[in-house]
Amino acid sequence: AVLAYRQAAKAGNSTAQYFLALAYLMGDGVKKNRRVAVAWFRRAVEGGEDLCNFLSTRQDPSKEALIAEFCSLAAD
C-alpha cells in the first residue's frame, strides 16, 4: 500500500500524502521517520486534505495550527 500511496502522493494527491505521513510516523510499511512524516503531512495540509482535521483537538483549525499539532505529535 505504501508504494501506491507514495506514487499518488508524489502526483499531488493530498489523501495519499496524509496516509503516507501516517505510515512514516508509525513505521507501517516503511522505516519510521518523523521528519519525513511531517514533510508529507505538511503537503497534505497545504493540499487541503480534510482528514488532517482528525488529528486536531481544535474545531476548524488553521493550516498553521494543524501543522504545529502534527509536528508536536511527531516529536513525541
BAMI-865774 format. One record per atom (N, C-alpha, C): chain; atom name; x negated, y, z negated. Coordinates in steps of 0.1 Angstrom, whole numbers, always signed. Example, Ala and Ser with C-alpha at 12.3 -4.5 7.8 and 13.67 -1.06 7.14 Angstrom:
<nodes>
<node><unit>A</unit><site>N</site><X>-132</X><Y>-57</Y><Z>-78</Z></node>
<node><unit>A</unit><site>CA</site><X>-123</X><Y>-45</Y><Z>-78</Z></node>
<node><unit>A</unit><site>C</site><X>-132</X><Y>-33</Y><Z>-78</Z></node>
<node><unit>A</unit><site>N</site><X>-128</X><Y>-22</Y><Z>-71</Z></node>
<node><unit>A</unit><site>CA</site><X>-137</X><Y>-11</Y><Z>-71</Z></node>
<node><unit>A</unit><site>C</site><X>-129</X><Y>+0</Y><Z>-79</Z></node>
</nodes>
This chain:
<nodes>
<node><unit>A</unit><site>N</site><X>-8</X><Y>-12</Y><Z>+0</Z></node>
<node><unit>A</unit><site>CA</site><X>+0</X><Y>+0</Y><Z>+0</Z></node>
<node><unit>A</unit><site>C</site><X>-9</X><Y>+13</Y><Z>+0</Z></node>
<node><unit>A</unit><site>N</site><X>-20</X><Y>+12</Y><Z>-7</Z></node>
<node><unit>A</unit><site>CA</site><X>-29</X><Y>+24</Y><Z>-8</Z></node>
<node><unit>A</unit><site>C</site><X>-34</X><Y>+28</Y><Z>+6</Z></node>
<node><unit>A</unit><site>N</site><X>-37</X><Y>+18</Y><Z>+15</Z></node>
<node><unit>A</unit><site>CA</site><X>-41</X><Y>+22</Y><Z>+28</Z></node>
<node><unit>A</unit><site>C</site><X>-31</X><Y>+29</Y><Z>+36</Z></node>
<node><unit>A</unit><site>N</site><X>-18</X><Y>+25</Y><Z>+34</Z></node>
<node><unit>A</unit><site>CA</site><X>-7</X><Y>+32</Y><Z>+41</Z></node>
<node><unit>A</unit><site>C</site><X>-5</X><Y>+46</Y><Z>+35</Z></node>
<node><unit>A</unit><site>N</site><X>-6</X><Y>+47</Y><Z>+22</Z></node>
<node><unit>A</unit><site>CA</site><X>-5</X><Y>+60</Y><Z>+15</Z></node>
<node><unit>A</unit><site>C</site><X>-15</X><Y>+69</Y><Z>+20</Z></node>
<node><unit>A</unit><site>N</site><X>-28</X><Y>+64</Y><Z>+21</Z></node>
<node><unit>A</unit><site>CA</site><X>-39</X><Y>+73</Y><Z>+25</Z></node>
<node><unit>A</unit><site>C</site><X>-37</X><Y>+78</Y><Z>+39</Z></node>
<node><unit>A</unit><site>N</site><X>-33</X><Y>+69</Y><Z>+48</Z></node>
<node><unit>A</unit><site>CA</site><X>-31</X><Y>+73</Y><Z>+62</Z></node>
<node><unit>A</unit><site>C</site><X>-20</X><Y>+84</Y><Z>+63</Z></node>
<node><unit>A</unit><site>N</site><X>-9</X><Y>+81</Y><Z>+56</Z></node>
<node><unit>A</unit><site>CA</site><X>+2</X><Y>+91</Y><Z>+57</Z></node>
<node><unit>A</unit><site>C</site><X>-2</X><Y>+104</Y><Z>+49</Z></node>
<node><unit>A</unit><site>N</site><X>-9</X><Y>+103</Y><Z>+38</Z></node>
<node><unit>A</unit><site>CA</site><X>-14</X><Y>+115</Y><Z>+31</Z></node>
<node><unit>A</unit><site>C</site><X>-23</X><Y>+124</Y><Z>+39</Z></node>
<node><unit>A</unit><site>N</site><X>-32</X><Y>+117</Y><Z>+46</Z></node>
<node><unit>A</unit><site>CA</site><X>-41</X><Y>+125</Y><Z>+54</Z></node>
<node><unit>A</unit><site>C</site><X>-34</X><Y>+132</Y><Z>+66</Z></node>
<node><unit>A</unit><site>N</site><X>-22</X><Y>+126</Y><Z>+70</Z></node>
<node><unit>A</unit><site>CA</site><X>-14</X><Y>+132</Y><Z>+81</Z></node>
<node><unit>A</unit><site>C</site><X>-5</X><Y>+143</Y><Z>+75</Z></node>
<node><unit>A</unit><site>N</site><X>-5</X><Y>+145</Y><Z>+62</Z></node>
<node><unit>A</unit><site>CA</site><X>+2</X><Y>+156</Y><Z>+57</Z></node>
<node><unit>A</unit><site>C</site><X>+15</X><Y>+152</Y><Z>+50</Z></node>
<node><unit>A</unit><site>N</site><X>+18</X><Y>+140</Y><Z>+48</Z></node>
<node><unit>A</unit><site>CA</site><X>+30</X><Y>+135</Y><Z>+41</Z></node>
<node><unit>A</unit><site>C</site><X>+29</X><Y>+137</Y><Z>+26</Z></node>
<node><unit>A</unit><site>N</site><X>+36</X><Y>+147</Y><Z>+20</Z></node>
<node><unit>A</unit><site>CA</site><X>+35</X><Y>+150</Y><Z>+6</Z></node>
<node><unit>A</unit><site>C</site><X>+39</X><Y>+139</Y><Z>-3</Z></node>
<node><unit>A</unit><site>N</site><X>+49</X><Y>+131</Y><Z>+1</Z></node>
<node><unit>A</unit><site>CA</site><X>+53</X><Y>+120</Y><Z>-8</Z></node>
<node><unit>A</unit><site>C</site><X>+41</X><Y>+110</Y><Z>-9</Z></node>
<node><unit>A</unit><site>N</site><X>+35</X><Y>+107</Y><Z>+2</Z></node>
<node><unit>A</unit><site>CA</site><X>+23</X><Y>+98</Y><Z>+2</Z></node>
<node><unit>A</unit><site>C</site><X>+12</X><Y>+104</Y><Z>-6</Z></node>
<node><unit>A</unit><site>N</site><X>+10</X><Y>+117</Y><Z>-5</Z></node>
<node><unit>A</unit><site>CA</site><X>+0</X><Y>+124</Y><Z>-13</Z></node>
<node><unit>A</unit><site>C</site><X>+2</X><Y>+122</Y><Z>-28</Z></node>
<node><unit>A</unit><site>N</site><X>+15</X><Y>+123</Y><Z>-32</Z></node>
<node><unit>A</unit><site>CA</site><X>+19</X><Y>+121</Y><Z>-46</Z></node>
<node><unit>A</unit><site>C</site><X>+15</X><Y>+107</Y><Z>-51</Z></node>
<node><unit>A</unit><site>N</site><X>+20</X><Y>+97</Y><Z>-43</Z></node>
<node><unit>A</unit><site>CA</site><X>+17</X><Y>+83</Y><Z>-47</Z></node>
<node><unit>A</unit><site>C</site><X>+3</X><Y>+79</Y><Z>-46</Z></node>
<node><unit>A</unit><site>N</site><X>-5</X><Y>+85</Y><Z>-37</Z></node>
<node><unit>A</unit><site>CA</site><X>-19</X><Y>+83</Y><Z>-37</Z></node>
<node><unit>A</unit><site>C</site><X>-26</X><Y>+89</Y><Z>-49</Z></node>
<node><unit>A</unit><site>N</site><X>-21</X><Y>+101</Y><Z>-53</Z></node>
<node><unit>A</unit><site>CA</site><X>-27</X><Y>+107</Y><Z>-65</Z></node>
<node><unit>A</unit><site>C</site><X>-24</X><Y>+98</Y><Z>-77</Z></node>
<node><unit>A</unit><site>N</site><X>-12</X><Y>+93</Y><Z>-78</Z></node>
<node><unit>A</unit><site>CA</site><X>-9</X><Y>+84</Y><Z>-89</Z></node>
<node><unit>A</unit><site>C</site><X>-18</X><Y>+71</Y><Z>-89</Z></node>
<node><unit>A</unit><site>N</site><X>-20</X><Y>+66</Y><Z>-77</Z></node>
<node><unit>A</unit><site>CA</site><X>-29</X><Y>+54</Y><Z>-76</Z></node>
<node><unit>A</unit><site>C</site><X>-43</X><Y>+57</Y><Z>-81</Z></node>
<node><unit>A</unit><site>N</site><X>-48</X><Y>+68</Y><Z>-77</Z></node>
<node><unit>A</unit><site>CA</site><X>-62</X><Y>+72</Y><Z>-82</Z></node>
<node><unit>A</unit><site>C</site><X>-62</X><Y>+75</Y><Z>-97</Z></node>
<node><unit>A</unit><site>N</site><X>-51</X><Y>+81</Y><Z>-102</Z></node>
<node><unit>A</unit><site>CA</site><X>-50</X><Y>+84</Y><Z>-116</Z></node>
<node><unit>A</unit><site>C</site><X>-50</X><Y>+71</Y><Z>-125</Z></node>
<node><unit>A</unit><site>N</site><X>-43</X><Y>+61</Y><Z>-120</Z></node>
<node><unit>A</unit><site>CA</site><X>-42</X><Y>+48</Y><Z>-127</Z></node>
<node><unit>A</unit><site>C</site><X>-51</X><Y>+37</Y><Z>-123</Z></node>
<node><unit>A</unit><site>N</site><X>-58</X><Y>+40</Y><Z>-112</Z></node>
<node><unit>A</unit><site>CA</site><X>-67</X><Y>+29</Y><Z>-107</Z></node>
<node><unit>A</unit><site>C</site><X>-60</X><Y>+18</Y><Z>-101</Z></node>
<node><unit>A</unit><site>N</site><X>-48</X><Y>+20</Y><Z>-95</Z></node>
<node><unit>A</unit><site>CA</site><X>-40</X><Y>+10</Y><Z>-89</Z></node>
<node><unit>A</unit><site>C</site><X>-43</X><Y>+8</Y><Z>-74</Z></node>
<node><unit>A</unit><site>N</site><X>-51</X><Y>-2</Y><Z>-71</Z></node>
<node><unit>A</unit><site>CA</site><X>-55</X><Y>-5</Y><Z>-57</Z></node>
<node><unit>A</unit><site>C</site><X>-67</X><Y>+3</Y><Z>-53</Z></node>
<node><unit>A</unit><site>N</site><X>-72</X><Y>+12</Y><Z>-61</Z></node>
<node><unit>A</unit><site>CA</site><X>-84</X><Y>+20</Y><Z>-58</Z></node>
<node><unit>A</unit><site>C</site><X>-92</X><Y>+21</Y><Z>-72</Z></node>
<node><unit>A</unit><site>N</site><X>-104</X><Y>+25</Y><Z>-70</Z></node>
<node><unit>A</unit><site>CA</site><X>-112</X><Y>+28</Y><Z>-83</Z></node>
<node><unit>A</unit><site>C</site><X>-106</X><Y>+41</Y><Z>-89</Z></node>
<node><unit>A</unit><site>N</site><X>-104</X><Y>+40</Y><Z>-102</Z></node>
<node><unit>A</unit><site>CA</site><X>-98</X><Y>+51</Y><Z>-109</Z></node>
<node><unit>A</unit><site>C</site><X>-107</X><Y>+64</Y><Z>-107</Z></node>
<node><unit>A</unit><site>N</site><X>-101</X><Y>+75</Y><Z>-103</Z></node>
<node><unit>A</unit><site>CA</site><X>-109</X><Y>+87</Y><Z>-101</Z></node>
<node><unit>A</unit><site>C</site><X>-100</X><Y>+99</Y><Z>-103</Z></node>
<node><unit>A</unit><site>N</site><X>-101</X><Y>+105</Y><Z>-115</Z></node>
<node><unit>A</unit><site>CA</site><X>-93</X><Y>+116</Y><Z>-118</Z></node>
<node><unit>A</unit><site>C</site><X>-95</X><Y>+128</Y><Z>-110</Z></node>
<node><unit>A</unit><site>N</site><X>-107</X><Y>+131</Y><Z>-106</Z></node>
<node><unit>A</unit><site>CA</site><X>-110</X><Y>+142</Y><Z>-97</Z></node>
<node><unit>A</unit><site>C</site><X>-102</X><Y>+141</Y><Z>-84</Z></node>
<node><unit>A</unit><site>N</site><X>-103</X><Y>+129</Y><Z>-78</Z></node>
<node><unit>A</unit><site>CA</site><X>-96</X><Y>+127</Y><Z>-65</Z></node>
<node><unit>A</unit><site>C</site><X>-81</X><Y>+127</Y><Z>-67</Z></node>
<node><unit>A</unit><site>N</site><X>-76</X><Y>+122</Y><Z>-78</Z></node>
<node><unit>A</unit><site>CA</site><X>-62</X><Y>+122</Y><Z>-82</Z></node>
<node><unit>A</unit><site>C</site><X>-57</X><Y>+136</Y><Z>-82</Z></node>
<node><unit>A</unit><site>N</site><X>-64</X><Y>+145</Y><Z>-89</Z></node>
<node><unit>A</unit><site>CA</site><X>-60</X><Y>+159</Y><Z>-90</Z></node>
<node><unit>A</unit><site>C</site><X>-60</X><Y>+166</Y><Z>-76</Z></node>
<node><unit>A</unit><site>N</site><X>-70</X><Y>+163</Y><Z>-68</Z></node>
<node><unit>A</unit><site>CA</site><X>-70</X><Y>+169</Y><Z>-54</Z></node>
<node><unit>A</unit><site>C</site><X>-58</X><Y>+164</Y><Z>-46</Z></node>
<node><unit>A</unit><site>N</site><X>-54</X><Y>+152</Y><Z>-47</Z></node>
<node><unit>A</unit><site>CA</site><X>-43</X><Y>+147</Y><Z>-39</Z></node>
<node><unit>A</unit><site>C</site><X>-30</X><Y>+153</Y><Z>-45</Z></node>
<node><unit>A</unit><site>N</site><X>-29</X><Y>+153</Y><Z>-58</Z></node>
<node><unit>A</unit><site>CA</site><X>-17</X><Y>+159</Y><Z>-64</Z></node>
<node><unit>A</unit><site>C</site><X>-16</X><Y>+173</Y><Z>-60</Z></node>
<node><unit>A</unit><site>N</site><X>-26</X><Y>+181</Y><Z>-60</Z></node>
<node><unit>A</unit><site>CA</site><X>-26</X><Y>+195</Y><Z>-56</Z></node>
<node><unit>A</unit><site>C</site><X>-20</X><Y>+196</Y><Z>-42</Z></node>
<node><unit>A</unit><site>N</site><X>-25</X><Y>+188</Y><Z>-33</Z></node>
<node><unit>A</unit><site>CA</site><X>-20</X><Y>+188</Y><Z>-19</Z></node>
<node><unit>A</unit><site>C</site><X>-5</X><Y>+185</Y><Z>-19</Z></node>
<node><unit>A</unit><site>N</site><X>-1</X><Y>+175</Y><Z>-27</Z></node>
<node><unit>A</unit><site>CA</site><X>+13</X><Y>+171</Y><Z>-27</Z></node>
<node><unit>A</unit><site>C</site><X>+22</X><Y>+183</Y><Z>-32</Z></node>
<node><unit>A</unit><site>N</site><X>+17</X><Y>+190</Y><Z>-43</Z></node>
<node><unit>A</unit><site>CA</site><X>+25</X><Y>+201</Y><Z>-48</Z></node>
<node><unit>A</unit><site>C</site><X>+25</X><Y>+212</Y><Z>-38</Z></node>
<node><unit>A</unit><site>N</site><X>+14</X><Y>+215</Y><Z>-32</Z></node>
<node><unit>A</unit><site>CA</site><X>+14</X><Y>+226</Y><Z>-22</Z></node>
<node><unit>A</unit><site>C</site><X>+22</X><Y>+222</Y><Z>-9</Z></node>
<node><unit>A</unit><site>N</site><X>+24</X><Y>+209</Y><Z>-7</Z></node>
<node><unit>A</unit><site>CA</site><X>+33</X><Y>+205</Y><Z>+4</Z></node>
<node><unit>A</unit><site>C</site><X>+47</X><Y>+205</Y><Z>+1</Z></node>
<node><unit>A</unit><site>N</site><X>+50</X><Y>+208</Y><Z>-12</Z></node>
<node><unit>A</unit><site>CA</site><X>+64</X><Y>+209</Y><Z>-16</Z></node>
<node><unit>A</unit><site>C</site><X>+71</X><Y>+196</Y><Z>-21</Z></node>
<node><unit>A</unit><site>N</site><X>+63</X><Y>+186</Y><Z>-25</Z></node>
<node><unit>A</unit><site>CA</site><X>+68</X><Y>+173</Y><Z>-29</Z></node>
<node><unit>A</unit><site>C</site><X>+76</X><Y>+175</Y><Z>-42</Z></node>
<node><unit>A</unit><site>N</site><X>+89</X><Y>+171</Y><Z>-41</Z></node>
<node><unit>A</unit><site>CA</site><X>+98</X><Y>+172</Y><Z>-52</Z></node>
<node><unit>A</unit><site>C</site><X>+95</X><Y>+162</Y><Z>-63</Z></node>
<node><unit>A</unit><site>N</site><X>+89</X><Y>+150</Y><Z>-60</Z></node>
<node><unit>A</unit><site>CA</site><X>+86</X><Y>+140</Y><Z>-70</Z></node>
<node><unit>A</unit><site>C</site><X>+77</X><Y>+146</Y><Z>-80</Z></node>
<node><unit>A</unit><site>N</site><X>+69</X><Y>+156</Y><Z>-77</Z></node>
<node><unit>A</unit><site>CA</site><X>+59</X><Y>+161</Y><Z>-86</Z></node>
<node><unit>A</unit><site>C</site><X>+66</X><Y>+167</Y><Z>-99</Z></node>
<node><unit>A</unit><site>N</site><X>+78</X><Y>+171</Y><Z>-98</Z></node>
<node><unit>A</unit><site>CA</site><X>+85</X><Y>+176</Y><Z>-109</Z></node>
<node><unit>A</unit><site>C</site><X>+88</X><Y>+166</Y><Z>-120</Z></node>
<node><unit>A</unit><site>N</site><X>+87</X><Y>+153</Y><Z>-116</Z></node>
<node><unit>A</unit><site>CA</site><X>+90</X><Y>+142</Y><Z>-126</Z></node>
<node><unit>A</unit><site>C</site><X>+78</X><Y>+142</Y><Z>-137</Z></node>
<node><unit>A</unit><site>N</site><X>+67</X><Y>+147</Y><Z>-133</Z></node>
<node><unit>A</unit><site>CA</site><X>+56</X><Y>+147</Y><Z>-143</Z></node>
<node><unit>A</unit><site>C</site><X>+56</X><Y>+159</Y><Z>-152</Z></node>
<node><unit>A</unit><site>N</site><X>+65</X><Y>+168</Y><Z>-149</Z></node>
<node><unit>A</unit><site>CA</site><X>+65</X><Y>+181</Y><Z>-156</Z></node>
<node><unit>A</unit><site>C</site><X>+75</X><Y>+180</Y><Z>-168</Z></node>
<node><unit>A</unit><site>N</site><X>+71</X><Y>+187</Y><Z>-179</Z></node>
<node><unit>A</unit><site>CA</site><X>+80</X><Y>+188</Y><Z>-190</Z></node>
<node><unit>A</unit><site>C</site><X>+89</X><Y>+201</Y><Z>-190</Z></node>
<node><unit>A</unit><site>N</site><X>+86</X><Y>+209</Y><Z>-179</Z></node>
<node><unit>A</unit><site>CA</site><X>+93</X><Y>+222</Y><Z>-177</Z></node>
<node><unit>A</unit><site>C</site><X>+104</X><Y>+220</Y><Z>-167</Z></node>
<node><unit>A</unit><site>N</site><X>+115</X><Y>+228</Y><Z>-169</Z></node>
<node><unit>A</unit><site>CA</site><X>+125</X><Y>+228</Y><Z>-159</Z></node>
<node><unit>A</unit><site>C</site><X>+121</X><Y>+238</Y><Z>-147</Z></node>
<node><unit>A</unit><site>N</site><X>+121</X><Y>+233</Y><Z>-135</Z></node>
<node><unit>A</unit><site>CA</site><X>+118</X><Y>+241</Y><Z>-123</Z></node>
<node><unit>A</unit><site>C</site><X>+104</X><Y>+248</Y><Z>-125</Z></node>
<node><unit>A</unit><site>N</site><X>+93</X><Y>+241</Y><Z>-127</Z></node>
<node><unit>A</unit><site>CA</site><X>+80</X><Y>+247</Y><Z>-129</Z></node>
<node><unit>A</unit><site>C</site><X>+75</X><Y>+253</Y><Z>-116</Z></node>
<node><unit>A</unit><site>N</site><X>+66</X><Y>+262</Y><Z>-117</Z></node>
<node><unit>A</unit><site>CA</site><X>+60</X><Y>+268</Y><Z>-105</Z></node>
<node><unit>A</unit><site>C</site><X>+49</X><Y>+258</Y><Z>-100</Z></node>
<node><unit>A</unit><site>N</site><X>+44</X><Y>+260</Y><Z>-88</Z></node>
<node><unit>A</unit><site>CA</site><X>+34</X><Y>+251</Y><Z>-83</Z></node>
<node><unit>A</unit><site>C</site><X>+21</X><Y>+252</Y><Z>-92</Z></node>
<node><unit>A</unit><site>N</site><X>+18</X><Y>+264</Y><Z>-97</Z></node>
<node><unit>A</unit><site>CA</site><X>+6</X><Y>+265</Y><Z>-106</Z></node>
<node><unit>A</unit><site>C</site><X>+8</X><Y>+257</Y><Z>-119</Z></node>
<node><unit>A</unit><site>N</site><X>+20</X><Y>+258</Y><Z>-124</Z></node>
<node><unit>A</unit><site>CA</site><X>+23</X><Y>+251</Y><Z>-137</Z></node>
<node><unit>A</unit><site>C</site><X>+22</X><Y>+236</Y><Z>-134</Z></node>
<node><unit>A</unit><site>N</site><X>+27</X><Y>+231</Y><Z>-123</Z></node>
<node><unit>A</unit><site>CA</site><X>+27</X><Y>+217</Y><Z>-120</Z></node>
<node><unit>A</unit><site>C</site><X>+12</X><Y>+212</Y><Z>-119</Z></node>
<node><unit>A</unit><site>N</site><X>+4</X><Y>+220</Y><Z>-112</Z></node>
<node><unit>A</unit><site>CA</site><X>-10</X><Y>+216</Y><Z>-110</Z></node>
<node><unit>A</unit><site>C</site><X>-17</X><Y>+216</Y><Z>-124</Z></node>
<node><unit>A</unit><site>N</site><X>-14</X><Y>+226</Y><Z>-132</Z></node>
<node><unit>A</unit><site>CA</site><X>-21</X><Y>+227</Y><Z>-145</Z></node>
<node><unit>A</unit><site>C</site><X>-17</X><Y>+215</Y><Z>-154</Z></node>
<node><unit>A</unit><site>N</site><X>-4</X><Y>+211</Y><Z>-153</Z></node>
<node><unit>A</unit><site>CA</site><X>+1</X><Y>+199</Y><Z>-161</Z></node>
<node><unit>A</unit><site>C</site><X>-6</X><Y>+187</Y><Z>-156</Z></node>
<node><unit>A</unit><site>N</site><X>-7</X><Y>+185</Y><Z>-143</Z></node>
<node><unit>A</unit><site>CA</site><X>-13</X><Y>+173</Y><Z>-138</Z></node>
<node><unit>A</unit><site>C</site><X>-28</X><Y>+172</Y><Z>-141</Z></node>
<node><unit>A</unit><site>N</site><X>-34</X><Y>+184</Y><Z>-141</Z></node>
<node><unit>A</unit><site>CA</site><X>-49</X><Y>+184</Y><Z>-145</Z></node>
<node><unit>A</unit><site>C</site><X>-50</X><Y>+180</Y><Z>-159</Z></node>
<node><unit>A</unit><site>N</site><X>-41</X><Y>+185</Y><Z>-168</Z></node>
<node><unit>A</unit><site>CA</site><X>-42</X><Y>+181</Y><Z>-182</Z></node>
<node><unit>A</unit><site>C</site><X>-39</X><Y>+166</Y><Z>-184</Z></node>
<node><unit>A</unit><site>N</site><X>-30</X><Y>+161</Y><Z>-176</Z></node>
<node><unit>A</unit><site>CA</site><X>-27</X><Y>+146</Y><Z>-177</Z></node>
<node><unit>A</unit><site>C</site><X>-39</X><Y>+138</Y><Z>-172</Z></node>
<node><unit>A</unit><site>N</site><X>-45</X><Y>+143</Y><Z>-162</Z></node>
<node><unit>A</unit><site>CA</site><X>-57</X><Y>+136</Y><Z>-156</Z></node>
<node><unit>A</unit><site>C</site><X>-69</X><Y>+137</Y><Z>-165</Z></node>
<node><unit>A</unit><site>N</site><X>-69</X><Y>+147</Y><Z>-174</Z></node>
<node><unit>A</unit><site>CA</site><X>-81</X><Y>+148</Y><Z>-183</Z></node>
<node><unit>A</unit><site>C</site><X>-80</X><Y>+139</Y><Z>-195</Z></node>
<node><unit>A</unit><site>N</site><X>-68</X><Y>+134</Y><Z>-198</Z></node>
<node><unit>A</unit><site>CA</site><X>-66</X><Y>+125</Y><Z>-210</Z></node>
<node><unit>A</unit><site>C</site><X>-74</X><Y>+112</Y><Z>-208</Z></node>
</nodes>
